[in-house]
């Protein structure tokens, strides 16, 4: 991604970039925070999968239920795979 001068003049864009840089620097300093972010991300994705399954049930949509189930299983798979390799 090439950042032009037009994007850098936008204060919201600059603030977002600075925020991302600060979060990245904070994560590099503390592995405990990185672990908490991974757990929070996993929990949010699992909740999103549960929401997809419930909304698919109400809408009588088996595809949405399947996508929710695939999301939950993939999050759990990658969470335990990474834990087992450490």
trRosetta pair geometry for C-beta under 8 A, 3 or more apart (Angstrom, degrees):
i j d omega theta_ij theta_ji phi_ij phi_ji
3 7 5.3 -106 -159 70 81 134
3 8 6.2 84 156 -50 112 98
4 7 5.5 102 58 8 71 96
4 8 7.4 -140 102 0 41 92
5 8 5.6 -60 -147 42 40 110
5 9 6.4 44 155 -28 69 104
6 9 6.1 -57 -156 27 28 111
6 10 7.5 32 148 -24 59 100
7 10 5.9 -51 -163 20 41 113
7 13 5.1 -130 179 155 79 163
8 13 7.0 -114 -98 100 25 122
8 14 6.3 70 -158 -78 56 100
10 13 3.9 65 85 10 112 114
10 14 6.7 172 88 -12 58 84
11 14 5.6 -54 -145 39 35 111
11 15 6.1 36 157 -21 68 106
12 15 5.7 -53 -145 37 30 111
12 16 6.4 33 154 -20 63 105
13 16 5.8 -54 -150 35 30 111
13 17 6.5 29 153 -17 63 105
14 17 5.7 -55 -149 37 32 110
14 18 6.3 30 155 -16 66 107
15 18 5.8 -55 -146 39 31 110
15 19 6.2 34 154 -22 64 107
16 19 5.6 -54 -147 35 30 113
16 20 6.4 30 155 -18 64 105
17 20 5.8 -55 -149 36 31 110
17 21 6.3 30 154 -18 65 107
18 21 5.6 -54 -146 37 32 112
18 22 6.3 32 155 -19 66 105
19 22 5.8 -54 -147 36 30 110
19 23 6.4 28 155 -17 64 106
20 23 5.8 -55 -147 37 31 110
20 24 6.3 31 154 -19 64 107
21 24 5.7 -55 -148 37 30 112
21 25 6.4 29 154 -17 64 106
22 25 5.8 -55 -147 38 32 110
22 26 6.3 32 154 -20 65 107
23 26 5.6 -55 -148 37 31 112
23 27 6.3 31 155 -19 65 106
24 27 5.8 -54 -147 37 30 110
24 28 6.5 30 154 -20 63 105
25 28 5.8 -54 -148 34 32 111
25 29 6.7 31 154 -21 63 106
26 29 5.9 -58 -153 32 32 110
26 30 6.7 -23 169 25 67 105
26 33 6.3 -64 143 107 95 162
27 30 7.0 -84 -138 58 26 72
27 33 5.9 -128 -110 100 58 110
27 34 4.9 94 -162 -82 91 90
27 37 6.7 -31 -110 4 118 153
29 33 7.9 29 74 30 80 131
30 33 4.2 66 96 7 116 108
30 34 6.9 174 101 -11 64 83
31 34 5.2 -51 -150 36 43 118
31 35 6.4 48 151 -23 70 100
32 35 5.7 -51 -152 33 34 112
32 36 6.5 33 150 -18 65 104
33 36 5.5 -52 -149 37 36 113
33 37 6.4 39 151 -21 66 103
34 37 5.7 -52 -149 34 32 112
34 38 6.6 33 152 -19 63 104
35 38 5.7 -54 -151 35 33 112
35 39 6.4 30 153 -16 66 105
36 39 5.7 -54 -146 38 33 110
36 40 6.1 32 155 -18 66 108
37 40 5.7 -54 -143 39 30 111
37 41 6.1 32 156 -20 65 107
38 41 5.8 -54 -145 37 28 111
38 42 6.3 29 155 -19 63 107
38 79 7.9 143 158 -120 105 87
39 42 5.7 -55 -148 36 31 112
39 43 6.3 30 154 -19 65 106
40 43 5.8 -54 -146 36 31 110
40 44 6.3 29 156 -17 65 107
41 44 5.9 -57 -147 38 29 109
41 45 6.3 27 156 -16 64 108
42 45 5.9 -57 -147 39 29 108
42 46 6.3 29 155 -18 65 106
42 75 5.4 140 -147 179 79 113
42 79 5.3 69 -126 -86 145 130
43 46 5.8 -55 -147 37 30 110
43 47 6.4 30 154 -17 64 106
44 47 5.7 -53 -147 38 32 111
44 48 6.4 36 151 -22 64 104
45 48 5.4 -49 -147 34 35 115
45 49 6.5 38 151 -19 64 102
45 71 6.3 -141 171 169 92 105
45 72 8.0 166 130 -95 83 46
45 75 4.7 165 105 -93 126 143
46 49 5.5 -51 -151 35 35 113
46 50 6.5 35 150 -18 66 102
46 71 7.8 173 -105 126 36 94
46 72 5.5 72 -133 -122 73 82
46 75 5.6 -139 -66 87 80 154
46 76 7.6 75 -95 -52 114 87
47 50 5.5 -50 -146 36 35 112
47 51 6.3 39 152 -20 65 104
48 51 5.6 -52 -147 36 31 114
48 52 6.4 34 151 -21 64 103
48 68 7.8 -153 125 -128 60 83
48 71 6.5 -83 97 144 97 152
49 52 5.6 -51 -147 34 33 112
49 53 6.5 32 153 -18 64 103
49 68 4.4 126 -171 -168 63 69
49 69 7.0 129 -177 -67 112 16
49 70 7.9 -151 -131 65 117 47
49 71 3.7 -163 -92 88 109 111
49 72 3.8 175 128 -52 157 85
49 75 7.0 -137 -20 6 142 131
50 53 5.7 -53 -149 36 33 111
50 54 6.3 29 154 -16 66 106
50 68 6.7 131 -69 -176 11 122
50 72 7.0 82 -52 -79 67 127
51 54 5.8 -56 -144 39 31 108
51 55 6.1 23 159 -12 67 109
51 68 7.2 -160 69 -121 46 125
52 55 6.0 -56 -139 43 28 104
52 56 6.0 31 157 -21 63 110
52 64 5.5 -144 179 174 85 85
52 65 7.3 166 131 -100 81 27
52 67 5.6 -91 161 93 144 95
52 68 3.2 -177 87 -79 104 104
52 71 6.6 84 34 25 146 140
53 56 5.7 -57 -146 38 27 113
53 57 6.5 31 153 -23 62 104
53 64 7.5 171 -98 128 27 80
53 65 5.0 64 -135 -135 67 68
53 68 3.6 -148 -47 102 75 152
53 69 6.3 87 -88 -50 117 74
53 72 7.8 -11 -32 -20 129 133
54 57 5.6 -52 -152 31 32 113
54 58 6.6 28 153 -14 65 104
54 68 7.9 158 5 -134 55 170
55 58 5.7 -51 -146 38 37 109
55 59 6.0 22 158 -6 68 113
55 61 7.9 -12 122 44 72 120
55 64 6.2 -84 94 151 87 144
56 59 5.9 -63 -136 50 29 101
56 60 7.9 -115 167 57 55 3
56 61 4.5 -102 -147 74 76 89
56 62 6.9 100 170 -105 119 12
56 63 7.1 -150 -135 71 125 48
56 64 3.0 -172 -91 90 109 103
56 65 3.7 -159 108 -48 144 70
56 66 7.8 -169 -167 9 167 55
56 67 7.6 157 -64 41 144 91
56 68 6.3 -143 3 -2 132 127
57 60 7.5 23 -176 -76 28 39
57 65 6.3 84 -55 -85 71 117
59 64 6.5 46 61 30 126 151
61 64 4.2 51 103 12 119 111
61 65 6.7 162 96 -12 66 84
62 65 5.4 -55 -149 40 40 115
62 66 6.1 44 153 -23 70 105
63 66 5.6 -54 -149 36 31 112
63 67 6.4 31 154 -19 65 104
64 67 5.7 -50 -146 35 33 111
64 68 6.4 36 153 -19 64 104
65 68 5.8 -55 -151 36 31 112
65 69 6.4 29 152 -17 65 107
66 69 5.6 -55 -146 38 32 110
66 70 6.2 34 155 -19 67 105
67 70 5.7 -52 -144 37 31 112
67 71 6.3 35 154 -21 64 105
68 71 5.7 -54 -150 34 30 113
68 72 6.5 28 154 -16 65 105
69 72 5.8 -54 -147 37 32 109
69 73 6.2 27 157 -14 66 109
70 73 5.9 -58 -143 41 29 108
70 74 6.1 26 160 -18 65 110
71 74 6.0 -58 -143 38 26 107
71 75 6.4 25 159 -19 63 107
72 75 6.0 -57 -149 35 28 109
72 76 6.4 21 157 -12 64 109
73 76 5.9 -59 -148 42 30 108
73 77 6.1 34 154 -24 66 108
74 77 5.5 -51 -142 35 32 115
74 78 6.3 23 162 -11 66 106
75 78 6.3 -61 -147 41 27 101
75 79 6.1 29 155 -22 64 112
76 79 5.6 -56 -142 37 30 114
76 80 6.2 16 165 -7 66 109
77 80 6.5 -67 -149 44 23 97
77 81 5.9 23 157 -22 64 114
78 81 5.5 -52 -135 38 31 114
78 82 6.2 30 164 -17 64 106
79 82 6.4 -61 -154 36 23 105
79 83 6.5 18 152 -15 60 112
80 83 5.4 -55 -143 39 37 113
80 84 6.1 38 158 -24 69 105
81 84 5.9 -55 -146 33 28 109
81 85 6.6 22 158 -16 62 108
82 85 6.1 -58 -147 35 31 107
82 86 6.9 31 157 -24 63 106
83 86 6.2 -58 -156 27 32 110
